[in-house]
């Protein structure tokens, strides 16, 4: 460890005094924290080009004044009880008022933004939080084997900068996977590896959004998208959704630069954008000169019918950008996703990624690429798709058993469903609080990482429930507790009677 001390041999102050004062400032300024070991006197003398005796004298003085402590067989380190700390303890320190903090002399940062709800704020035994994979589903043994294999042949790959767009082998594997699974025909050069779909959204915003740019989104939509575009000072245009997905007829006729959609499993309602509307949306984008951002966050889990062709697979005009992520299919801890862009945007997107972080870590990409190429990813998807299908069925069965003919959406695919509450039920937020008192987490739109612009047909009467991270016992027990909580409300002939 080297200490950032610079000596001025032309100064009138002695070298011993310079070393002491700089050491003292480093300690009191917090750059050398209590308990930090300091270099051996011989090593520091060699670093500074000073005699060892000079350094020894400085250390003796710092120890005598309480800045350093020395212990035999352990070494010399920064004292835990600094002298200035002891002196300051007896002096009252005035706490600045908020007005004083705001006028501290620093200019206000220009960034304005809100953070989306990424994780549940509480740890509950029965938590129907959205988008959370089964905690036991991560392929740990296979992942460990592939990591060891990658490290054995890493060579200089761990020490050199790589293509900021991503590892070519992974981009090729993703392009092949999308061709078979989503009907998208792209080259690896169109694929940019990202830290999840959220970074992909940031790349898109960096490319297209300036102050006042019109960006259309579904209403309600994913919080992380609305808040991100808002932070870039976009002007958001809400477009309503219904059972057939985004209402394309209500899109503005012109002026919109981007439209953000979740067509395969609309977030949060779970609706699927119909083929008719998909084609109309692409035609609208072509006529208006706009780009479509297709967020396909959990399309790997489709339980009814054949896989849907993605919007990008239908696009013949180069106006769709596709966001994918491994956060839902494998785990958010990997922070791996991808953005697929039209060929005309590939170089610009790669440049934005380079300016952002010079590319994703090599090891994670190498392992993921081999995981896909070896067929392990396809096997993994088949296994957890079956598991999640059983959990979805269990949740639907329990809701119907306790609450009768419930109105649900989002059953065809994904990791969550939406429960549309009848008028005679408590509101979504009231039911959420009622369940929370029973140790159960269910979520209104705003609490479930969705954004409702207001005036939405589903405002206040929709509860979203994730099922992928709960086993069947937890699902049954959680819904039972909600039923018990509702049964404890004042008698109402409209509330359901549980059937057992």
C-alpha positions, 0 to 999 in steps of 0.5 A: 500500500502506498500513501499519497504523500508528496515531498517538496525538497525546496520547501523551508519546512523539513521533510519530517514536518512535511510527512507528519502534516500530510499524514495527519491530514490524511487521517483526519480527512478520513482518507486513512480510516481507523484500523488501516495499516500503514506501510513499513518504515523502510517501504515508505522511505523508499517510496518517498526517497527519504531516509528511513530514520526520517520516517521512523521519527515521523512514526514515533511522533504520530504514535506519541500524539495518538494518530497511530498505534503500534503493536508487536507482531501486528504492525502499525495502524491508524488509531481508533481513538483519534485526538481531534475526535476526543477533543471535538466530543466535548464541543456541540456541533450545530446541525444545519437547517434544510435551508442551509443545506440547500444554499451550501454553495454547490449548484443543484444537480440537473438530474431529476428522477424517480426510482422504480420499485425493483424489490419488495420493501418487506420480507414476508413468508407469503409474498406475491411480488412480481418478476421474481424467479424461483429461488431454487431454480438457478442452475448452480451446478451447471453454472459453476462447471461453465465458470471453471471451464471459461476460466481455464481458457480465459487467457488475456480475456480477463485483462483486456478490453473487449468489444463494447457491444458484447462477446461475439459468441454470446451475441450469436447465440442470442440471435439464433435463440431469437430466430427459433423462439421469437421469429426474429431474424437478425445478425449478431452485430444488431445485438448489444449486451446490456446489464438487464433490460433497464440498461437497454432502455437507457441506451434507447433514451440516450439515442433518441430522447431530449428535452420535450421528446414525445414518448408514448407508453401504455397506460398503465405501464412499467414504472421503470420505463416511464420514470426513465424516460421522464428523467430524460425530460421526455414528454410522456403520452399515455395510451390506454390498453384493453384485453387486446393490448395497446389501443393503437387507434389512440396513438397520436397521428404524428410527433411521437419519437418512441412508443414503449410497449410490452406486447407479449404480456402487457405490464402489469395487466398481462394482456396480449397484443393481438396480431391485428394491432401488432400490424397496425402498430408497425404501420403507424410507426412507419407512417409517423417515422417513429420507433417502437421499443418492444420490451419482451421481459417474460415471454419465455413463459408461455403456457397456452398455444404456440410462441408468439412472433415478436413485433420485431419479427413482423417488422419489415421497415426497421422501426422496432427495437427489441429488449430481452433479459435473463433476469426473469428466466435465470436470475436478476443477480446476473445483470444480463440482458440485450438490446436488438436494434435495426441495422441502421442503428447498430453502430450508434447503439454500440457507441452509446454502450462504449461511452456508458461502460465499455462493455459488460464483464467478459466472464458472465458473457462467456458462461451465458454464451456456452449455457445457450449453445450447449442446450442447457438454457433450453432445458432450463426453460422447459423445466421452469416453464412447467414449474411456473405453469403448475404454480399459476394453475394453483393460484387460479384454483385457490382464487376461484375456490375462495372468491368464486368467479374471479376476473383474471387477466394475464393467464396465458404467459408470464410470471404474474397475473392481474385480479380485477376486483368487483365493485363491492370488494375493498379497493386494491390498496385497502385489500393490499393493507388488509393482506399485509396485516396477515403477513401476505404481500399482494400489490396494487398497480402503483405498489407493484412497479407499475405506473398509472397516469390516472383515469385508467380503467383499471385504477384502484381496482386491480391487484397483481400477484406474482406466482413464480417464486412461491411454492404451492403450499405458500400460494394456498396458505397466502390466499387462505389468509386473504380469505380469512381477512375478508371474512373478518370484515363487517358482514356484507351479502355481496362478499363471497362465501368460501367453499371448502 
